[in-house]
Amino acid sequence: MKEIELKLLVDEGMAERLHRSPVVTQFAEGEPRTARLRTIYLDTPTQTLADAGIALRVRSEGDGWWQSIKARKRMEAGLSEATESEAPLPGPVPDLERVESPELREALTQALGTAPAEPLFETEVTRTIRRLSLPSGTVELAVDIGRISAGEREGRLVEAELELVSGSPRAVFEAARRLFPDGGARLSTLSKADRGALLLSAGTIEADSSPRLAKVAAIEPGWTAERAAHAVLSECQAQIAANLAAVLNSDDPEGPHQLRVGLRRLRSAFLVFAPALGGPERDRLDNEARWLSHEVGRLRDLDVARTDILEPEIDEGMGAFGFEALAERVRAQADTCRAELRECLAGGRVFAFLLDLGAFIAARGWLDPADWDQTARLAMPAEQALGAALDERLTRSERKGQRIAGLSIESRHDLRRELKKLRYAVEFAAPLWPEKTVRPFLKRLKELQEIFGDLNDLAMAEMLFLAPDGPVGNDAPAARAAGFVIGVRTERARRSWEDAKGLWKAFTGTKPFWR
């Protein structure tokens, strides 16, 4: 049996209110079902089943026992897809002979080897279930309130699960959107088995909220353009979702940075695959990503000003020259900005964006029945589609970089933006070509981009420190420090730009790996 579900973390008050929601009243079939469940999770002492993506469980429900084996196939766009096998048991001891699926039984046997499966942790929850009949499909809403325990360790669990019963995967996202119009819920990528394993190893059931770097989408030669786009967009969505959590739960300045990177990569992916995936929904999601990137950008600029510009000067003994005063004012604005951003990220608009992006990816929201030629573009070899996109991005960059030595400041910024889009496109496409052919081109591109670092820092410092509502205010020492920073950055940007002509020549002389 295939299981497709969306997991959401909610607070206890929200969980208890869910089944009284007008949405449930409108779409529910039948009466709610409530049960007290005790589930024991078994694995080897070294957790070989968990490493293989398999959960072995025995569950007490009413007067009976059930065995459940779940093998996760994939996690993408916020949806978990797994294969599950259930069978009744006479007691709490598993019986692998009752696993109906030969493939699942074989995977379970291989993962266990000769090691015995023993109880490692368990959950005790009160589960309330409603079935919702929505326009796009039927979804089962299960709300669990209880605990996970492993020996003396324990964690409180409050979780809502939306499982697809029939219809399009879009239905689970539609249900979440209707149930949480004002946000307040968080997408979860962890199963109860994952949380139990965390409890054993780290003493917590919460996922690490560290900022998440971009990863290479594992696309392969021979894939279609649509399959490659699906993988790239899924990776972008995963980076965005993880860094939303990082910003909400941590003051680490890398969180806003990686969130903005994820949003920019998403917008670049929309550009790269535009011929196949174009349409009003893609355009709407692109606009939402642009809006959110702007919201995050203010905090990112303040963090950069404090950690990358001012604090190094203070460490070099410049604190008494106004740098400490300016850093303190920047820190105060960053704290206010971070609080405002967190309120925004926890709200309904951002939650809806994340759900709509997930639905777009999982339910192929780019399909246009009126576009008779779209099928051919979707079925185009990924190498051909990405090669054409790289040609376009490179041509636009070369056009912006003409007569590079005489470019105005504004034109330099235009070139910087084009090169960033080109780099994202190269990183998306890189797995389709041999690394040895990609490496020289990407190396030259990165070298060229480095000269824009100082230019960007200068633009950010001028915009931030010279703004009427900026951190300088009427503080004379802070104004002196800001003037010093802008002067130093101006000279640094001028010196680095002197290398632009040579680096541009080296870059344009490097053979594009896709041609």
C-alpha positions as CSV (number, residue, x, y, z in Angstrom):
1,M,0.0,0.0,0.0
2,K,1.4,3.4,-1.0
3,E,1.0,6.2,1.5
4,I,1.2,9.9,0.6
5,E,1.0,12.4,3.5
6,L,1.8,15.8,4.7
7,K,3.0,16.2,8.2
8,L,2.4,19.4,10.2
9,L,3.6,20.5,13.6
10,V,1.0,22.6,15.5
11,D,0.6,23.7,19.1
12,E,-1.8,21.9,21.4
13,G,-4.5,24.5,21.4
14,M,-4.6,24.6,17.6
15,A,-4.6,20.7,17.5
16,E,-7.6,20.6,19.8
17,R,-9.5,23.2,17.8
18,L,-8.8,21.6,14.4
19,H,-11.8,19.3,14.5
20,R,-14.1,22.1,15.3
21,S,-12.9,24.1,12.3
22,P,-15.5,25.3,9.8
23,V,-13.5,23.6,7.1
24,V,-13.9,20.3,8.9
25,T,-17.6,20.9,9.4
26,Q,-18.0,21.8,5.7
27,F,-16.0,18.9,4.1
28,A,-16.0,16.1,6.7
29,E,-17.6,12.7,6.0
30,G,-19.1,10.9,8.9
31,E,-18.3,11.3,12.6
32,P,-14.8,11.7,14.2
33,R,-13.0,8.6,15.4
34,T,-10.9,8.8,18.5
35,A,-8.5,6.1,19.7
36,R,-5.8,5.7,22.2
37,L,-2.7,4.2,20.5
38,R,0.4,2.8,21.9
39,T,3.1,2.0,19.3
40,I,6.4,0.3,19.9
41,Y,9.2,0.8,17.4
42,L,11.7,-2.0,17.0
43,D,15.2,-1.9,15.4
44,T,18.6,-3.4,15.9
45,P,20.8,-1.7,18.6
46,T,22.7,0.0,15.7
47,Q,19.5,1.0,14.0
48,T,20.1,-0.7,10.7
49,L,16.4,-0.5,9.8
50,A,16.4,3.2,10.3
51,D,19.5,3.5,8.1
52,A,17.6,1.5,5.4
53,G,14.6,3.9,5.7
54,I,12.4,1.2,7.2
55,A,10.3,1.5,10.4
56,L,9.1,-1.7,12.1
57,R,6.3,-1.1,14.6
58,V,3.7,-3.0,16.7
59,R,0.7,-1.0,17.7
60,S,-1.9,-1.6,20.4
61,E,-5.3,-0.3,19.4
62,G,-8.4,-1.2,21.4
63,D,-8.2,-4.9,22.3
64,G,-5.9,-5.9,19.5
65,W,-2.3,-5.6,18.2
66,W,-1.2,-4.7,14.7
67,Q,2.2,-5.0,13.0
68,S,3.2,-2.2,10.6
69,I,6.2,-1.9,8.3
70,K,6.8,1.3,6.5
71,A,9.5,2.0,4.0
72,R,10.0,5.6,3.0
73,K,10.5,6.0,-0.8
74,R,11.0,9.7,-0.9
75,M,10.4,13.1,0.6
76,E,9.7,15.9,-1.8
77,A,7.8,19.2,-1.9
78,G,6.9,18.6,1.8
79,L,5.1,15.3,0.9
80,S,6.3,12.0,2.3
81,E,5.7,8.9,0.1
82,A,6.1,5.5,1.6
83,T,5.1,1.9,1.2
84,E,3.3,0.4,4.1
85,S,2.2,-3.1,5.1
86,E,-0.1,-3.9,8.0
87,A,-1.2,-7.2,9.6
88,P,-3.0,-8.2,12.8
89,L,-0.9,-9.8,15.6
90,P,-1.8,-12.0,18.6
91,G,0.4,-9.9,20.8
92,P,3.2,-7.3,20.8
93,V,5.8,-9.6,19.1
94,P,6.4,-8.9,15.4
95,D,6.0,-11.7,12.9
96,L,7.9,-11.0,9.6
97,E,6.0,-13.9,7.9
98,R,2.9,-11.7,8.0
99,V,4.4,-9.1,5.7
100,E,2.4,-9.4,2.5
101,S,4.8,-7.6,0.2
102,P,7.7,-9.9,-0.9
103,E,9.8,-6.8,-1.8
104,L,9.2,-5.2,1.6
105,R,9.8,-8.5,3.4
106,E,13.1,-9.0,1.5
107,A,14.3,-5.4,2.3
108,L,13.4,-5.9,6.0
109,T,15.3,-9.2,6.1
110,Q,18.4,-7.8,4.4
111,A,18.4,-4.8,6.7
112,L,18.1,-6.9,9.9
113,G,20.7,-9.5,8.9
114,T,21.3,-11.8,11.9
115,A,20.7,-9.0,14.4
116,P,17.5,-9.2,16.5
117,A,15.0,-6.4,16.4
118,E,14.3,-5.1,19.8
119,P,12.1,-2.3,21.2
120,L,13.9,1.1,21.2
121,F,11.2,3.6,21.8
122,E,7.5,4.0,21.8
123,T,4.7,6.5,21.4
124,E,1.4,7.0,23.2
125,V,-1.0,9.3,21.6
126,T,-4.7,10.1,21.4
127,R,-5.6,10.2,17.7
128,T,-8.7,11.8,16.3
129,I,-9.4,11.2,12.7
130,R,-11.7,12.9,10.2
131,R,-12.1,12.2,6.5
132,L,-12.4,15.4,4.3
133,S,-14.0,15.3,0.8
134,L,-12.4,18.2,-1.0
135,P,-12.8,19.3,-4.7
136,S,-9.3,17.9,-5.6
137,G,-9.6,14.6,-3.6
138,T,-10.3,12.9,-0.3
139,V,-7.9,13.4,2.6
140,E,-7.8,11.9,6.0
141,L,-6.9,14.3,8.8
142,A,-5.3,12.7,11.9
143,V,-4.4,14.7,14.9
144,D,-2.1,13.1,17.4
145,I,-1.5,14.5,20.9
146,G,0.8,12.5,23.2
147,R,4.4,11.6,23.9
148,I,7.4,9.8,22.6
149,S,9.6,7.9,25.2
150,A,12.9,6.1,25.1
151,G,13.8,4.8,28.5
152,E,13.9,7.8,30.8
153,R,13.9,10.3,27.9
154,E,10.6,11.7,26.8
155,G,9.2,14.3,24.4
156,R,5.8,15.9,23.9
157,L,4.3,15.2,20.5
158,V,1.6,17.3,18.8
159,E,1.2,16.6,15.2
160,A,-1.4,16.8,12.4
161,E,-1.1,14.4,9.4
162,L,-3.0,14.8,6.1
163,E,-3.0,11.6,4.2
164,L,-4.2,11.3,0.6
165,V,-7.1,8.7,0.3
166,S,-8.0,9.4,-3.3
167,G,-7.6,12.0,-6.0
168,S,-4.7,14.4,-6.7
169,P,-1.8,15.0,-4.3
170,R,-2.9,18.6,-4.6
171,A,-5.7,17.7,-2.2
172,V,-3.4,17.4,0.9
173,F,-2.0,20.9,0.2
174,E,-5.5,22.2,-0.4
175,A,-6.6,20.8,3.0
176,A,-3.7,22.4,4.8
177,R,-4.3,25.7,3.1
178,R,-8.0,25.6,4.2
179,L,-7.3,24.5,7.7
180,F,-4.5,27.0,8.4
181,P,-5.4,30.2,6.5
182,D,-3.5,32.4,8.9
183,G,-0.4,30.1,9.1
184,G,0.7,28.9,12.6
185,A,1.5,25.4,11.4
186,R,5.0,24.2,10.3
187,L,5.8,21.6,7.7
188,S,7.6,18.6,9.1
189,T,9.9,16.2,7.3
190,L,10.3,13.9,10.3
191,S,8.3,10.7,10.9
192,K,7.6,9.5,14.4
193,A,10.4,6.9,13.8
194,D,12.8,9.8,12.9
195,R,11.8,11.6,16.1
196,G,12.3,8.5,18.2
197,A,15.7,8.0,16.8
198,L,16.5,11.7,17.6
199,L,15.3,11.2,21.1
200,L,17.7,8.2,21.5
201,S,20.7,10.0,20.0
202,A,20.2,13.6,21.0
203,G,17.6,13.7,23.8
204,T,15.2,15.7,21.7
205,I,12.4,15.0,19.2
206,E,12.9,18.4,17.4
207,A,14.9,18.6,14.1
208,D,18.1,20.6,13.9
209,S,17.2,24.2,12.9
210,S,20.7,24.9,11.5
211,P,20.8,26.8,8.2
212,R,20.7,24.5,5.2
213,L,23.0,25.1,2.2
214,A,21.9,24.4,-1.3
215,K,22.5,20.8,-2.6
216,V,23.0,19.5,-6.1
217,A,19.7,18.1,-7.5
218,A,20.6,14.6,-8.5
219,I,19.4,14.8,-12.1
220,E,20.8,12.3,-14.6
221,P,21.6,12.2,-18.4
222,G,18.7,10.9,-20.3
223,W,16.1,12.5,-18.2
224,T,13.3,14.6,-19.7
225,A,13.2,18.3,-19.1
226,E,10.1,17.8,-16.9
227,R,11.8,15.2,-14.7
228,A,14.9,17.4,-14.3
229,A,12.7,20.5,-13.5
230,H,10.8,18.4,-10.9
231,A,14.1,17.5,-9.1
232,V,15.6,21.0,-9.2
233,L,12.4,22.6,-7.9
234,S,12.1,20.0,-5.1
235,E,15.6,20.8,-4.0
236,C,14.8,24.6,-4.0
237,Q,11.7,24.0,-2.0
238,A,13.5,21.9,0.6
239,Q,16.2,24.6,1.0
240,I,13.5,27.3,1.5
241,A,11.5,25.3,4.0
242,A,14.5,24.3,6.0
243,N,15.8,27.9,6.3
244,L,12.3,29.3,7.1
245,A,12.6,27.1,10.2
246,A,16.2,28.3,10.8
247,V,15.2,31.9,10.8
248,L,12.2,31.2,13.1
249,N,14.3,29.2,15.6
250,S,17.8,30.7,15.5
251,D,19.6,34.1,15.4
252,D,22.3,32.6,13.2
253,P,22.8,35.2,10.4
254,E,23.4,32.3,7.9
255,G,19.7,31.5,8.2
256,P,18.4,34.6,6.3
257,H,21.3,34.4,3.9
258,Q,20.4,30.8,2.9
259,L,16.7,31.5,2.8
260,R,17.3,34.3,0.3
261,V,19.7,32.0,-1.7
262,G,17.0,29.4,-1.8
263,L,14.4,31.9,-3.1
264,R,16.8,33.2,-5.7
265,R,17.6,29.7,-6.8
266,L,13.9,29.0,-7.1
267,R,13.4,32.1,-9.3
268,S,16.4,31.1,-11.4
269,A,14.9,27.6,-11.8
270,F,11.7,29.1,-13.0
271,L,13.7,31.0,-15.6
272,V,15.7,28.0,-16.7
273,F,12.7,25.8,-17.2
274,A,10.3,28.5,-18.4
275,P,9.8,27.1,-21.9
276,A,8.3,23.9,-20.4
277,L,6.8,25.2,-17.1
278,G,5.6,28.6,-18.1
279,G,2.1,29.7,-17.0
280,P,0.1,31.9,-14.6
281,E,0.7,29.8,-11.6
282,R,4.5,29.7,-12.1
283,D,4.4,33.5,-12.6
284,R,2.4,34.0,-9.4
285,L,4.8,31.8,-7.4
286,D,7.7,33.7,-8.8
287,N,6.2,37.0,-7.7
288,E,5.6,35.6,-4.2
289,A,9.3,34.4,-4.1
290,R,10.4,37.9,-5.1
291,W,8.2,39.5,-2.4
292,L,9.6,37.1,0.3
293,S,13.2,37.6,-0.8
294,H,12.7,41.4,-0.4
295,E,11.3,40.8,3.1
296,V,14.3,38.7,4.1
297,G,16.8,41.1,2.4
298,R,16.5,43.8,5.0
299,L,17.6,41.5,7.8
300,R,20.3,40.0,5.7
301,D,21.8,43.4,4.9
302,L,21.8,44.3,8.6
303,D,23.5,41.0,9.5
304,V,26.2,41.5,6.9
305,A,26.8,45.1,8.0
306,R,27.3,43.9,11.6
307,T,29.2,40.6,11.2
308,D,31.1,41.1,8.0
309,I,31.8,44.9,8.0
310,L,31.7,46.4,11.5
311,E,32.8,43.6,13.9
312,P,36.1,43.0,12.0
313,E,36.9,46.7,12.3
314,I,36.1,46.5,16.0
315,D,38.4,43.5,16.4
316,E,41.1,45.6,14.7
317,G,40.8,48.2,17.4
318,M,38.5,50.7,15.7
319,G,35.7,50.5,18.3
320,A,36.5,53.8,19.8
321,F,36.2,55.5,16.4
322,G,32.4,55.1,16.3
323,F,32.3,51.5,15.1
324,E,30.9,50.2,18.4
325,A,28.2,52.9,18.4
326,L,27.3,52.0,14.8
327,A,27.4,48.3,15.5
328,E,25.1,48.7,18.5
329,R,22.6,50.7,16.4
330,V,22.8,48.1,13.6
331,R,22.3,45.3,16.2
332,A,19.2,47.1,17.6
333,Q,17.7,47.5,14.1
334,A,18.5,43.9,13.3
335,D,16.7,42.6,16.4
336,T,13.6,44.6,15.5
337,C,13.8,43.5,11.9
338,R,14.3,39.8,12.9
339,A,11.1,39.9,15.1
340,E,9.1,41.5,12.3
341,L,10.4,38.9,9.8
342,R,9.6,36.0,12.1
343,E,6.0,37.3,12.4
344,C,5.9,37.5,8.6
345,L,7.3,34.0,8.2
346,A,4.8,32.5,10.6
347,G,1.9,34.1,8.9
348,G,-0.6,32.9,6.4
349,R,0.9,34.3,3.2
350,V,4.3,32.6,3.6
351,F,2.6,29.3,4.7
352,A,0.3,29.5,1.6
353,F,3.3,30.1,-0.6
354,L,5.1,27.1,0.7
355,L,2.0,24.9,0.3
356,D,1.3,26.3,-3.2
357,L,4.8,25.7,-4.2
358,G,4.6,22.1,-2.9
359,A,1.3,21.5,-4.8
360,F,2.9,23.0,-8.0
361,I,5.7,20.5,-7.8
362,A,3.9,17.4,-6.5
363,A,0.8,17.8,-8.7
364,R,2.5,19.1,-11.9
365,G,0.9,22.5,-11.6
366,W,2.6,23.6,-14.8
367,L,0.4,21.5,-17.0
368,D,-1.7,23.6,-19.4
369,P,-4.4,21.6,-21.3
370,A,-4.8,24.4,-23.8
371,D,-1.0,24.3,-24.7
372,W,-0.9,21.5,-27.3
373,D,2.9,21.8,-27.7
374,Q,3.7,21.6,-24.0
375,T,4.0,17.8,-24.0
376,A,6.9,18.0,-26.5
377,R,8.7,20.6,-24.5
378,L,8.3,18.6,-21.3
379,A,9.5,15.5,-23.0
380,M,12.6,17.2,-24.4
381,P,15.9,15.7,-23.3
382,A,17.1,17.6,-20.2
383,E,20.5,18.2,-21.9
384,Q,18.8,19.9,-24.8
385,A,16.5,22.0,-22.5
386,L,19.3,23.1,-20.1
387,G,21.7,23.6,-22.9
388,A,19.3,26.1,-24.5
389,A,18.8,27.8,-21.2
390,L,22.5,28.1,-20.6
391,D,23.0,29.6,-24.1
392,E,20.4,32.2,-23.3
393,R,21.9,33.1,-19.9
394,L,25.4,33.2,-21.3
395,T,24.3,35.4,-24.2
396,R,22.6,37.8,-21.8
397,S,25.7,38.0,-19.7
398,E,28.0,38.6,-22.6
399,R,25.7,41.4,-23.8
400,K,25.8,43.0,-20.4
401,G,29.6,42.7,-20.2
402,Q,30.4,44.3,-23.5
403,R,33.1,47.0,-23.1
404,I,33.4,45.9,-19.5
405,A,36.2,48.4,-18.6
406,G,33.9,51.3,-19.2
407,L,30.7,50.0,-17.5
408,S,28.8,52.4,-15.3
409,I,28.1,51.4,-11.7
410,E,24.5,50.6,-12.6
411,S,25.7,48.5,-15.6
412,R,28.1,46.6,-13.3
413,H,25.2,45.7,-11.1
414,D,23.2,44.5,-14.1
415,L,26.1,42.3,-15.1
416,R,26.5,40.9,-11.5
417,R,22.8,39.9,-11.5
418,E,23.1,38.2,-14.9
419,L,26.2,36.3,-13.8
420,K,24.5,35.1,-10.7
421,K,21.6,33.7,-12.7
422,L,24.1,32.0,-15.1
423,R,25.9,30.4,-12.1
424,Y,22.7,29.0,-10.7
425,A,21.8,27.6,-14.2
426,V,25.3,26.0,-14.4
427,E,24.9,24.4,-11.0
428,F,21.5,23.0,-11.9
429,A,22.8,21.6,-15.2
430,A,26.2,20.4,-14.0
431,P,25.2,16.7,-13.2
432,L,24.4,16.2,-16.9
433,W,27.9,16.7,-18.1
434,P,31.3,15.2,-17.0
435,E,32.7,17.1,-14.1
436,K,36.1,17.7,-15.8
437,T,34.3,19.7,-18.5
438,V,32.2,21.7,-16.1
439,R,34.9,22.5,-13.7
440,P,37.0,25.0,-15.8
441,F,33.9,27.0,-16.8
442,L,32.5,27.2,-13.3
443,K,35.9,28.1,-11.9
444,R,36.2,31.1,-14.3
445,L,32.7,32.1,-13.5
446,K,33.3,32.1,-9.7
447,E,36.5,34.1,-10.2
448,L,34.7,36.7,-12.1
449,Q,31.9,36.9,-9.6
450,E,34.3,37.5,-6.8
451,I,35.1,41.0,-8.2
452,F,31.5,41.9,-7.6
453,G,31.7,41.2,-3.9
454,D,33.2,44.5,-2.9
455,L,30.9,46.3,-5.4
456,N,27.9,44.7,-3.7
457,D,29.2,45.5,-0.2
458,L,29.6,49.1,-1.2
459,A,26.1,49.3,-2.6
460,M,24.6,47.7,0.5
461,A,26.6,50.0,2.9
462,E,25.5,53.1,1.0
463,M,21.9,52.1,0.9
464,L,21.8,51.1,4.6
465,F,23.9,53.8,6.2
466,L,22.7,56.7,4.1
467,A,19.0,55.9,4.4
468,P,16.9,58.4,6.4
469,D,15.6,55.5,8.6
470,G,19.0,53.7,8.7
471,P,21.0,52.9,11.8
472,V,23.2,56.0,11.7
473,G,20.5,58.5,12.8
474,N,21.8,61.6,14.5
475,D,24.7,59.8,16.2
476,A,27.9,61.6,15.3
477,P,30.3,58.7,16.1
478,A,28.1,56.3,14.2
479,A,28.1,58.7,11.2
480,R,31.9,59.0,11.3
481,A,32.2,55.2,11.3
482,A,29.7,54.9,8.4
483,G,31.6,57.5,6.4
484,F,34.8,55.5,7.0
485,V,33.2,52.3,5.9
486,I,31.8,53.8,2.7
487,G,35.2,55.4,1.9
488,V,37.1,52.2,2.4
489,R,34.6,50.1,0.5
490,T,34.6,52.6,-2.4
491,E,38.4,52.3,-2.7
492,R,38.3,48.5,-2.3
493,A,35.6,48.2,-5.1
494,R,37.7,50.4,-7.4
495,R,40.8,48.3,-6.9
496,S,39.0,45.0,-7.4
497,W,37.3,46.3,-10.6
498,E,40.7,46.8,-12.1
499,D,40.9,43.1,-12.5
500,A,37.6,42.9,-14.3
501,K,38.9,43.2,-17.8
502,G,41.4,40.3,-17.4
503,L,38.9,38.0,-15.7
504,W,36.2,38.8,-18.2
505,K,38.6,37.9,-21.0
506,A,39.5,34.6,-19.3
507,F,35.9,33.8,-18.7
508,T,34.7,34.5,-22.3
509,G,37.6,32.5,-23.6
510,T,36.6,29.4,-21.7
511,K,34.7,26.9,-23.8
512,P,31.1,26.4,-22.6
513,F,30.9,22.8,-21.4
514,W,27.4,22.2,-22.9
515,R,28.3,23.0,-26.5
